[in-house]
Amino acid sequence: MTRNPTPSHEQMVSWYRDYKPVIGTAASADIRPMLLPAPKGPAGSISSEQNQGELQAFTLSNGMKVFLRTMPQANHMIAFRMDAAGGIYQFGPDLYGAALAADLEMKSAIVAMIPSGELERMRLSKGIIFWPYVDMDTHGLSGFSPLSGLDGAFSEIHHRFLRNERTDLTGAIYPYAKADDKFENYQGLVNKLMRPAAFNDDYRIKLLDPEWGQQVMNYHRTLVYRQLWGDPAQFTLMVAGPVQAQELKPLLEKWLANIPKHNDSKAVVLAPFKPQAGGEQQVTDYRLKVAQDLIEFNSIQVSLGSGIAAHSLILQAVLEERLRMVLREIGGDSYSPWAYIRLSPGPSHLALASIGFDIEPSSEEKALQRVKEIIKALRETPISQEELQNAKQIALRELASEQGEAETLIWRLFWLNQAGMPLDGANELRKQLEQCQAIDVQSAAQSLLAAEQMTVGRLTPNPRK
């Protein structure tokens, strides 16, 4: 039997060279959506603007900061992202149940008396994609729009800030856990066993606690909404794509610069986390065909400069390669390793390093021991020059690819902004990657993979020892 040859990169690119993306569906031309009302006040102003390398920076009259990167995009879509520090971690136990619900409720909320279904029709007719979100220690929204739809996207942002609390209700009720709920094994392992053990039962980690749903009142949701969206000066908007400053500025003045601060809005304050070693947590399920093991390191990284950011990217690449080589020897055809390091740029300063693998149950004990040895070796011994150069190439390629796509570019801008770094810091990050030495990777391992911050989770058919 003759095998078809593997197509070259040039062949695959040629298949899609004439592809033209379609915004929405063929039926979208027939949709007659409702329209959001006019701005709730006269236009604001831009109090300052300056060039910062390839970025143009604006400060609006209400304190909101805006950064624009004009760049071509094959699909002609403009990416935007607006973020503030805080998220759900800023709320105390009295409002935490309502804060947990905020992400789902914002996605399905009524805006300017227009229900979420009609909002979706409006976006579809204008080619807009729009995602409000409330994360652990940041919150905001992101999306895409053609230039012709940017007015509609900004108008929704405007009316989300200036909601009428009597008519603009929050959306779907959050599915709070009940005392007798049965969770998927992996979900229960991580959220009911590993994380509470690693954070000494901090209430903010108990996402599945059934008590949260019993405590939430409607006015709690209102207070949470006011705090999350009450002060435009806490937000930074990033815009990237085929839009010029002279096209963007009138929309900023019309929809965003005139958003006032709510009287109830307070400065964001997060109680510090105190992560610790969580020991070994296990869920035994004799029905499983493979064992799933997870090692987590939760730590506080007070300073998130470009150095630790670059070194963590190198460390992740080295970890992934070492895991793959070792587990291939142990697990044969059945192994699936992964490593992930997340440095939270928000005010929690949390860093999470996750190392996991699936493997044949008969090989689980040996594999877990070898993975622990890999981690220990990275803390105690500098990596080889060959490993360093290979990991650098991986990290530099990924960073370079970010710069060409509006979506990934504004994610990096978001990260830099929340970490308190200048938004042209991507160049500094590239420089730190190029200059990284083996001793820097070892130092990152000692900080991010410390033994005193380790929690092991096992979802396995093997009995507990």
C-alpha positions in Angstrom: 0.0 0.0 0.0 1.4 3.4 -1.0 1.3 6.0 1.7 0.5 9.6 0.9 3.5 11.8 1.6 3.3 14.2 4.5 2.5 17.7 3.1 5.1 20.3 3.5 4.5 23.6 5.4 4.3 25.5 2.1 1.6 23.1 0.8 -0.6 23.5 3.9 -0.3 27.3 3.8 -1.3 27.3 0.1 -4.6 25.4 1.0 -5.8 28.4 3.1 -4.2 31.2 1.1 -7.5 32.3 -0.4 -9.6 31.7 2.7 -11.8 34.6 3.7 -13.4 34.4 7.1 -17.1 35.0 7.4 -18.4 37.1 10.3 -21.6 35.6 11.7 -23.8 33.5 9.5 -25.7 34.0 6.2 -28.8 34.7 8.3 -27.2 37.5 10.2 -28.2 40.0 7.4 -31.8 39.3 8.2 -31.4 40.0 12.0 -33.0 43.2 13.1 -31.6 43.6 16.6 -32.6 46.0 19.3 -30.2 49.0 19.8 -28.5 50.2 22.9 -29.5 53.7 23.9 -27.4 56.8 23.6 -24.7 57.6 26.1 -25.9 58.5 29.6 -24.2 61.9 29.6 -22.1 64.2 27.4 -18.8 63.1 25.9 -15.8 63.1 28.1 -12.3 64.0 27.0 -8.8 62.6 26.6 -6.6 64.3 29.2 -3.2 63.1 27.9 -1.7 61.0 25.1 1.8 59.9 24.3 3.7 57.4 22.2 5.4 54.5 24.0 7.4 52.7 21.3 4.9 50.9 19.1 2.0 51.8 21.5 0.0 54.9 21.8 -1.1 55.7 25.3 -4.2 57.7 26.3 -5.5 58.8 29.7 -9.2 59.6 29.8 -10.7 62.4 31.9 -12.1 59.8 34.4 -8.7 58.2 34.9 -9.1 55.1 32.6 -6.0 54.3 30.7 -6.0 53.1 27.1 -3.2 51.6 25.0 -3.5 51.2 21.2 -1.3 49.1 18.9 -2.2 49.6 15.3 -1.4 46.5 13.3 -2.7 44.7 10.3 -4.8 41.5 10.8 -5.7 39.0 8.1 -9.3 38.8 9.3 -9.6 42.6 9.7 -10.8 42.2 13.3 -9.8 44.5 16.2 -9.0 42.8 19.5 -9.8 44.6 22.8 -9.4 43.8 26.4 -10.3 45.9 29.5 -9.1 44.7 32.9 -8.8 45.8 36.5 -7.1 44.2 39.5 -9.4 42.7 42.2 -11.6 39.8 41.0 -13.3 37.7 43.5 -10.4 37.4 45.9 -11.0 41.0 47.1 -14.3 40.1 48.8 -14.7 39.0 52.4 -16.7 36.0 53.5 -19.9 38.0 53.7 -19.9 38.8 50.0 -17.8 35.9 48.7 -20.8 33.8 47.7 -22.1 36.6 45.5 -18.6 37.2 44.1 -18.4 33.5 43.0 -21.6 34.0 41.0 -20.4 37.2 39.4 -18.7 35.7 36.3 -21.8 33.7 35.2 -24.2 36.5 36.1 -22.2 39.1 34.1 -22.2 36.9 31.0 -26.1 36.7 31.0 -27.0 40.0 32.6 -29.6 42.5 31.2 -27.9 45.6 29.9 -29.9 48.9 29.4 -33.1 46.8 29.7 -32.0 44.6 26.8 -31.8 40.9 27.7 -28.8 38.8 27.0 -30.4 37.0 24.1 -31.1 40.3 22.3 -27.5 41.5 23.2 -26.2 38.4 21.4 -28.3 39.2 18.3 -27.0 42.8 18.3 -23.4 41.6 18.5 -24.0 39.0 15.8 -25.4 41.6 13.4 -22.3 43.8 13.9 -19.7 41.0 13.9 -18.8 41.6 17.6 -17.5 38.9 20.0 -17.8 40.0 23.7 -16.8 38.2 26.9 -17.2 39.8 30.3 -15.3 37.9 33.0 -14.6 37.8 36.7 -11.5 35.9 37.6 -9.7 35.2 40.8 -7.8 38.4 41.2 -8.6 40.3 38.0 -11.9 41.1 36.2 -13.0 42.9 33.0 -14.0 41.9 29.5 -12.4 41.1 26.2 -13.5 40.5 22.6 -13.2 41.3 18.9 -14.9 43.6 16.5 -14.5 45.0 13.0 -14.0 48.7 12.9 -17.6 49.2 11.9 -18.8 47.4 15.1 -16.4 49.1 17.6 -19.0 51.8 18.4 -21.5 49.0 19.4 -18.9 47.2 21.5 -17.9 50.3 23.4 -21.6 51.3 23.9 -22.2 47.9 25.7 -19.2 48.6 27.9 -20.6 52.0 28.7 -24.0 50.7 29.7 -22.5 47.8 31.7 -20.7 50.4 33.9 -23.9 52.6 34.2 -26.5 49.9 34.9 -29.9 50.7 36.2 -30.1 48.6 39.4 -33.9 48.4 39.2 -34.2 47.2 35.6 -30.8 45.8 34.6 -30.8 42.6 36.6 -27.9 40.2 36.9 -28.2 37.0 34.8 -28.4 33.3 35.5 -28.2 32.1 39.0 -24.9 30.4 39.8 -25.2 26.7 40.3 -24.0 26.6 43.9 -22.9 23.3 45.4 -25.3 21.3 47.6 -24.2 19.3 50.6 -25.1 16.0 48.8 -23.6 16.9 45.4 -21.3 14.3 43.9 -18.3 15.9 42.1 -16.2 14.4 39.4 -13.2 12.7 40.9 -10.6 15.0 39.4 -12.6 18.1 40.4 -13.1 16.8 43.9 -9.4 15.9 44.2 -8.2 19.4 43.3 -10.9 21.7 44.7 -12.0 19.7 47.8 -8.7 18.1 48.9 -5.5 19.6 47.3 -6.2 23.3 47.3 -7.8 23.5 50.8 -4.8 21.6 52.2 -2.3 23.9 50.4 -4.0 27.1 51.6 -4.8 26.1 55.2 -8.6 26.1 54.5 -8.6 29.8 53.3 -12.3 30.5 52.5 -11.3 31.9 49.1 -10.1 28.5 47.9 -13.4 26.7 48.9 -15.1 27.1 45.5 -17.3 24.0 46.1 -18.5 24.9 49.6 -22.3 24.4 49.7 -22.6 27.1 52.3 -22.0 29.9 49.8 -25.4 29.4 48.1 -27.3 29.7 51.4 -25.8 33.1 52.2 -26.3 35.0 49.0 -29.0 37.7 48.9 -29.9 40.0 45.9 -28.4 43.0 47.6 -25.1 41.1 47.9 -25.0 40.8 44.2 -25.6 44.5 43.8 -22.7 45.4 46.2 -20.4 43.0 44.3 -21.4 44.6 41.0 -20.8 48.1 42.3 -17.3 47.2 43.6 -16.3 45.4 40.4 -17.5 48.0 38.0 -17.7 51.1 40.1 -14.4 52.9 39.3 -13.4 53.4 35.7 -9.9 54.6 36.8 -9.1 51.1 38.0 -9.4 49.8 34.4 -6.9 49.7 31.6 -8.2 49.1 28.0 -5.9 47.5 25.4 -6.8 47.7 21.7 -4.8 46.0 18.9 -5.6 45.7 15.2 -6.4 47.7 12.1 -7.6 50.9 13.7 -5.9 54.3 13.8 -5.8 56.7 16.8 -8.0 59.2 15.0 -10.7 56.5 14.5 -10.5 55.3 18.1 -10.4 58.6 20.0 -13.9 59.8 19.2 -15.3 56.5 20.5 -13.3 56.8 23.7 -14.7 60.2 24.3 -18.3 59.3 23.4 -18.6 56.0 25.4 -15.8 55.6 28.0 -14.4 58.9 29.2 -17.8 60.0 30.5 -18.2 57.0 32.9 -18.3 58.4 36.5 -17.0 56.7 39.6 -19.7 55.1 41.8 -19.9 56.5 45.3 -19.7 53.0 46.9 -16.5 52.0 45.0 -13.6 51.3 47.3 -9.9 50.7 46.8 -9.0 47.1 46.1 -7.5 45.3 49.1 -6.6 41.6 49.1 -5.8 39.8 52.3 -2.5 37.9 51.8 -2.5 34.2 51.0 -0.3 31.8 53.0 0.3 28.8 50.8 1.9 25.7 52.4 2.7 22.1 51.7 -0.5 20.2 51.4 0.9 16.7 51.8 -0.4 13.8 49.6 -4.1 13.7 48.8 -5.7 10.6 47.1 -9.0 9.6 45.6 -9.2 5.9 44.9 -11.5 4.7 42.1 -11.1 1.1 41.2 -13.0 1.6 37.9 -10.2 3.7 36.4 -8.0 2.3 33.7 -5.2 4.8 34.1 -3.8 6.7 37.1 -3.8 10.5 37.0 -1.2 12.2 39.3 -0.8 15.9 39.9 1.9 17.8 41.7 1.2 21.5 42.5 3.4 24.2 44.0 1.6 27.3 45.3 3.8 30.2 46.2 3.9 34.0 46.6 6.1 35.9 44.1 6.1 39.4 45.4 8.1 40.7 42.5 7.1 39.7 38.9 9.8 41.4 36.9 10.7 40.3 33.4 13.5 38.2 34.9 11.3 35.7 36.8 8.8 35.7 33.9 11.5 34.8 31.4 13.1 32.2 33.7 9.8 30.5 34.4 9.2 30.1 30.6 12.6 28.4 30.3 11.9 26.2 33.4 8.5 25.1 32.0 10.1 24.1 28.7 12.8 22.1 30.4 10.3 20.4 32.7 8.1 19.3 29.8 11.0 17.8 28.0 12.4 15.9 31.0 9.0 14.6 31.9 8.4 13.4 28.4 11.7 11.5 28.2 11.5 9.9 31.6 7.8 8.9 31.5 8.3 7.4 28.0 10.8 5.0 29.5 8.4 4.0 32.3 5.0 4.2 30.8 5.6 2.7 27.4 2.6 3.5 25.1 0.5 5.0 27.9 1.8 8.2 29.3 0.7 11.8 29.0 2.9 14.3 30.9 2.4 18.1 31.1 3.9 21.1 33.0 2.4 24.5 33.4 3.6 27.5 35.3 1.3 30.5 35.9 2.5 33.7 37.4 -0.6 35.7 38.5 0.1 39.3 37.6 -2.8 40.5 39.8 -2.5 41.7 43.4 -2.6 38.1 44.9 1.0 37.6 43.7 0.2 33.9 43.5 2.3 31.6 41.4 1.1 28.1 40.5 3.3 25.4 39.0 1.4 22.3 38.0 3.0 19.0 36.9 0.8 16.1 35.9 0.7 12.9 34.0 -1.5 9.9 33.2 0.0 6.5 33.3 -0.6 2.8 33.6 -1.6 2.0 37.2 1.2 -0.6 37.5 3.8 2.1 36.7 2.3 4.9 38.9 4.5 4.6 42.0 7.7 4.5 40.0 6.6 7.3 37.7 5.7 9.6 40.7 9.0 8.9 42.3 10.9 9.8 39.1 9.0 13.0 38.6 9.8 14.0 42.2 13.5 13.3 41.4 13.3 15.5 38.3 11.9 18.4 40.4 14.5 18.0 43.1 17.3 17.8 40.5 16.2 21.1 38.9 16.4 22.8 42.4 19.8 21.3 43.2 21.7 21.3 39.8 22.0 23.7 36.9 20.6 22.4 33.6 23.0 21.6 30.7 23.8 24.2 28.1 22.1 22.0 25.5 18.9 22.0 27.5 19.1 25.7 28.0 19.5 26.5 24.4 16.7 24.2 23.3 14.3 25.8 25.9 15.4 29.3 24.9 14.4 28.5 21.3 11.0 27.3 22.3 10.3 30.3 24.5 11.6 32.8 22.0 9.5 31.3 19.2 6.3 31.5 21.4 7.1 35.1 22.3 7.7 36.1 18.7 4.4 34.5 17.7 2.5 36.5 20.3 3.7 39.8 18.7 2.0 39.0 15.3 -1.5 38.2 16.5 -3.7 40.9 18.1 -5.3 38.5 20.5 -2.1 37.1 22.0 -0.4 40.5 22.0 -3.1 42.1 24.2 -2.9 39.2 26.5 0.8 39.9 27.0 0.0 43.6 27.4 -2.6 42.7 30.1 0.0 40.5 31.9 2.6 43.2 31.8 0.2 45.9 33.0 -1.1 43.9 35.9 2.4 42.9 36.9 3.3 46.6 37.1 5.7 46.4 34.2 5.9 48.9 31.3 3.8 47.8 28.4 6.8 47.8 26.1 8.2 45.2 28.5 7.9 42.5 25.8 11.2 43.7 24.5 12.7 43.4 27.9 11.2 39.9 28.3 12.9 38.9 25.0 16.2 40.3 26.2 15.9 38.4 29.5 15.2 35.2 27.6 18.2 35.6 25.4 20.4 36.4 28.4 19.1 33.6 30.7 21.8 31.4 32.2 21.5 27.9 33.7 21.9 29.3 37.2 18.8 31.5 36.6 16.7 28.5 35.8 17.9 26.8 38.9 17.0 29.9 40.9 13.5 29.9 39.4 13.1 26.2 40.3 14.1 26.9 43.9 11.5 29.7 44.1 8.6 28.1 42.1 9.1 24.4 42.9 10.0 24.6 46.6 9.5 21.4 48.6 7.7 23.4 51.4 5.1 24.4 48.9 4.4 21.0 47.3 1.0 19.2 47.3 0.6 15.9 45.6 -2.8 14.6 44.3 -3.5 11.1 43.0 -6.6 9.9 41.2 -5.9 6.2 40.9 -7.3 2.7 41.0 -4.4 1.7 43.3 -5.2 1.4 47.0 -3.9 4.1 49.4 -0.7 3.1 51.1 
